[in-house]
Amino acid sequence: MEKKNYRDFDNYLKEYPDNKGYFGEYGGSYLPPELIPAFKEITDAYETICHSAQFINELRRIRREFQGRPTPVYHCERLSNKLGKCQIYLKREDLNHTGAHKLNHCMGEGLLAKYLGKKKLIAETGAGQHGVALATAAAYFGLECDIYMGEIDIAKQAPNVTRMRMLGARVIPVTHGLKTLKEAVDAAFEGYMREYKDSIYCIGSAVGPHPFPKMVRDFQMVVGIEAREQFLEMTGILPDAVCACVGGGSNAMGVFPAFLSDPVEIYGVEPLGKGSDVGDNAASLTFGSKGILHGFESIMLRDEAGEPLPVYSIASGLDYPSVGPEHAYLFSTGRVNYEAVTDEEAVRAFFALCRYEGIIPALESSHAVAFAMKLAQKMGTGSILVNLSGRGDKDIDYVFEKYGYGDDFQL
């Protein structure tokens, strides 16, 4: 495909996805026959209420009065000056209620569930932020909630497991395979198949069968819409670059669309983990190829038989062997640049924000900060906007166990 630039994206949101859920050659809906009616019900309901003034106004009220939106854009003055002249800004989704961007789509999905008359929300979680957000939505709307979570992630993300249970959710350990995010998605799908008449499956990222990649993007776009307006108000110009971490890709799809038709460089940052060997990373776009997983077609880390390869990242929310189909499409057009950073670079960025800005970021978000730090030094001047997708309360025990207090940290 010929590389596209920002001038080609004026009507992007109207054109993608198409009515079958495809972003170019990626996306679609690959489902067992028994789930096709359930997903059609979700699609028809969403396409109805997304244009309903009553639904939109209720969601806006929830965001304002319950979530605490808008979240601010913050200038990292000390960190920027330490690195050089290029200025780094953060969209503070860590200040969204529950501590991450995930609540943006969970409240929308909860409202959709109420519209459909469902009694239960079902989901998977890796880092636990989606689980906490969905448990919060379930409590708000008076719904039951089942969260499937890999046994390894339950151990790594104990604070979030406690929060989910306090909010009334049932946390169901997943004990097969690598016991992380991919297996949690498998188990959540199986759970949904057993209860789809009375439940709705609330996917935790911009992945899955149509309409979920579109729906999650639409609910998350508030991030980029706010950030673009706030940055212009703060500086009078647009940033030179925008970046966000990418696992499945929900936080990135929240911020990228607002800037696609602007003369702004856009970067998605994947987890390189321990390196380029199989099983040492979860950089799907960097090392993957086209394949089908969890009901959608995208770019994934797969073997010759098409089965997903083992993946790894220090960030539990990024260790997924595929990526949202919209990211695969944007990658194929060249409009968005996809890079990767290692665990060690992410941890360095984690401590940099702690020490220079008084912000403890999520390890997922630290990947985007790490890339921004490298890009700032390369650019020399200008400005970079980073979507700080979540706070790091959930990660501090793990980071302390592996790296202590960061006393050996050097910028």
N, C-alpha and C positions, 0 to 999 in steps of 0.2 A: 504493500500500500504506500502511495506517495505521502511523504510527510506533510502534515497540516500545521498551519500556524493559527494564531489567535483570530485572524480575520474569518476563518472558516467555521467559527463556533457561535455565530450570532443567534442561530435558531436551534442550538444543540438540544436544549431541554424539551423542545416540542418534537424533535425528531428521534430522540433516543430515550428509552428503548422503543422498538416498534410494538405493534399490538400483540406480538407473540413473545415479547420479553427479550428480544435480541438487541445487543449493542454490536452492530456489525455482525460478525460471525460468532460472537460469544453471548452466552446467556441461555434463554429458553427454559423449558420445563420438562424434565425427565423424571417421571413419577410412576410408581406402581399404580395399576388401574383403580384400586380402591381409594386412592388419595386424590384422583383427578377431580371428582365432584367437590371435595373439600377445598381444594385450591381454587377452583372456579368460583366457589362461594366467596372466598376471601377477595379474589380479584374483582368480582362484580361489586362487592360491598365497598372496597377501597375506591374504585373508580367512581362510585356514586358519592361517597361522603367527602372525598378530597376536593370536590367542587361545591360542597355545602357550606354556606356562610355560618350556619349554626355550629357545625363541627369545627371549622377553622377558628371561629371566635372562642369556642370553649377551649380549644388547644392553646390559643394565645393567652387566655386567662390563666390556665394551668401553668404555662411557662413563666408568666409574670409573677403570679401570686404564690406558687408552690415551688417551682424550680429556681426562682431567683434570677431569671434572665431579664435583660441581657447580661452576659458575662463580659468583663472588661478586656480590652487590649492593653498590655503592659510593656513598657520600654525597659529592657534589661540594660540599663546604662552602665553599671559597674562591669558586668561581664563583657559587654561590647567594647568598652574602653580598654579592658585588659587584653582583648584579642586584636585590637587595631582601630580602624576608623569606621568600618561597616557596622551598622546598628541592627541589633536583634530585638524583635518584638515578639511577645507571646499572646495568643488568644487563650485566655485563661479558662478553659473548660474544666480545669481542676476545681474551679469555684462554682460550677453547676452543682445543684443538689445531688447528693450521693457521691460526689467527687470525680465525676468523669462525664464525657459526652453521651454515654449510653442512655441516660434518662430521656434524651431528646426523642429517640424513636420508641422507647418503652412506653412512655405515656401515650404516644400516638397509637401504638399497638393495643394498649389497654383500653383506650377509648373505642377503638375498632371492635374489640372483643365485646364490650358492653352493647354496642350497636347490633352485633350479631346474636346477642343473647347467650353468649358462652359463659361457662361457670369456672373455667380453669385456664391459666396461662402455663404453657410448657416451653422450656428453653434449655439450651446448653450454656455453659460458661467456661472460660479458661482462666483468666486472671481474676474472675469473680465480679468484675465491675458490672457486666451485663446481668449477672445473677442478682446482684444487689439492686440494680435499677429495676429489674422486672419484679422482684419481690416488693419493692417500694410501690410500683404501679399496682400490683395485685392488692396490697393493703389499702391503697388510696381508693380503688374502685370496688373493693369488697369481693375479690375473686380468690380462688385457690391458686396455688403456684407450686409447680414441680420443676426443680433445677437439677439437671444432670451435669456432673462435674468429675473429671478424671481424678483418680486417687492421688496421683502425684501432685496435681494442682491443688487438691484439698489440703495437702500437707504444706505446700509452698505459700498458699494464700489463706492461712487460718483466720486472720482478722475478717476477711470478707465472708468466709463460711459462717462465722459467728453472727455477723450482721444479717445475712440471709435468714438464718434460723430465728433470730430475734424479731425479724419482720414477719415471721409466720410461714416462710417457705419450707418446703420439704426438699432437702439437699440429698440427691441420690448418687452415691459413689459409683463410678464406672471403673471396673477392675480388669477389663480385658485389653489386649494390645499394649500400646505404650502408656495407656492410662492418662492421656492428656486430651487436648481439645478435639482432635479428629474423632477419637472414640466417644467423647461426650456428645458430639453431633450425631454420630451413628445411633447412640442409645436414645437421644431425645426424639429422633425420627421414629424409632421403634415404639417409644411411648406414645407419641402422637397418633400413630396408626391404630393403636388400641383404643384411643379415646377421642378421635377427631370430631365426633358428633357433638360433644359437649365442651370441647377445648379448642384453643387456637395455639398454633406453634409460632412463637415469637423469636425469629432468627436473630442472633446477636450481632450480625454484621451485614455488609452489603453483598451477601452471598445467598445461595439457595435457589430454588425454583422461582420463576416469575409468579407473583409480582414482588417478591421480597427485595431484590436488589434495587428496584425502582422505589418501593415504598420506604425502605430504610434511608435511601438517599434523600428523598423528598422531606422526610421528617428531620434529617440531620442538616439540611441546607440552611437552616436558621443560623448555624455557626458562621458560614462564609458570608451570608448576607449582612449579619451584624458586623463581622470583622472588617469587611470592605468599607462600610460606612464609617466605622470608628477610626480606621486607619486614615482615611481621607480627612476626617475631622481633626485628628491629632497632628497630621503632618502636611496636609494640603495636596499630597500626591499619593499614588499607589506604591506599594512595595515593589522592589525590583524582583524579589523572589518570594514564593510561598512554599512551605514544605510541611509534610505530615508523615507520621509513621504509617506503614501498610502491612497488615497481616491479612485479614479478610478485607479490610479497607473502609469501615464505616466512618471513622473520624475524618479520613482524607476525603471521602466523597461528601462529607459535610462542608468542607472548606473549599475544595477545588472548583466546583461549578460556578461559584460567584466570580472567579477570575479567569475562566477559560477564554472569554472573548476580550480580555484585556492584554496589553503588551507586557505581560508578567511571566517570568520563568516559573514553572511549577515542578516540584520534586516530590515523589513518593519514596519513602525510605524503608527498605526491607531489612529483616534481621539476618545478617551474615553469620551470627552465632560464633562458633569456634573456627570457622573457615569454610572452604569451598568443597570439602569432601561430602559425599552422601551421608546424611544423618547428622551432619554438624551444623546445619543451618535450616532456615525456612524461607529462603529467598526464591519464591516461586517464579517471579518474572525474570529474575537473573539467570536461573538455571533450568527452568521448567519447559514443558511443551504442552500442546493442546490435549485436553482430556476432559472426561466427565466425572464429577464427584458430587455427592449430596444433591443430585437433582438439577445440576446446571453445568454448562460447558464453559470452560475457561482455560487458563494456563495453569498447570499444576506440576508438582514434582512427582514423577511417575516412573515406573520401571517399563521394560519392553512389553510387558503384558498389559500395561495400562493401569496397574495397581498403584495406589499412592505409596511413595517412599517414606521411610521414617524421617521425621523432622525434629529440629531442636532450636530453641531460643531461650535465653535467660529470662525473657519476657513471656509469661504464660499466655498472654493475649495475642501473641504473634506467631505461636508455633502451630501453624495450620498449613497443610500441604498444597493449598490452592489459594486463589485470590479472587475477589469479586469480579464478575464478568465486565463491568464497566471499566475497571482498571486495566483488564486485558485489552479492551478496545482502545483506551487512551494510550496505552503503551504501543499498540500497533500503529497508531496515527503519528506518534512522535510528539504529540502536543504536551504530554507529561513525561518528564524524565524520571526514570526509576533507578535509584542507587541503593547501596547496601552498606551497613556499618556493623562492626563486630560487637560482641558482648563487652569487651574491654573498653571500646570507644563509648558505648552507651553508659557504662558505669562511670567513666570519667566525666561525661556530661551530667550524670546524676549528681555527682559531688560538686561539679562546677556551679550548678544552680543552687545547691544547698549553701555553699560557702559564699558565693558572690551576690546572690539575690534573695536568700532566705526562703527559697521555695524547694520543697521536697517533691520531685516529679515522679510519676509512674515510670517503671522501667521501659514500658512501651513508648511513652512520650519521649524518654531520654534518647531513643534512637533518632528521632527528628531533631532534637536539640544538638546531638553529636554531629549530625550532618551539617546543620546550620553553622556550627562553630567552625568546621572545616571550610565551608563555603564562604563564610565571612572573611577568613584569612586569604582565600583565593581571590575574592572580588576586590578586596582592598577598601572600597567605598560603597555607599549605597545602603540598602535596607533589606532585611529578611523578616518575614512574618512566619512564625512557627505555630502550628496548632498544638498547644499543650493539652493533650487529650484527657489527662487524668492526673490525680495526685498520688503520691507514693506511700501513703500510710500502709497500704497492703503489702508493700515490698520491704519495709525497713528491717523486719526480723531476718529475712533471707539475706539482704545486703549486709547486715551486721555480721551474720554468721560467716559469710564468705569473704568480706572485705573490711570488717571492723568498722570503725568510725570514719574511715577515709583519711586517717592521719598521714598516710604516705601519698595522698593525692597531690598532684602537681599539674597545673594548667599548661 
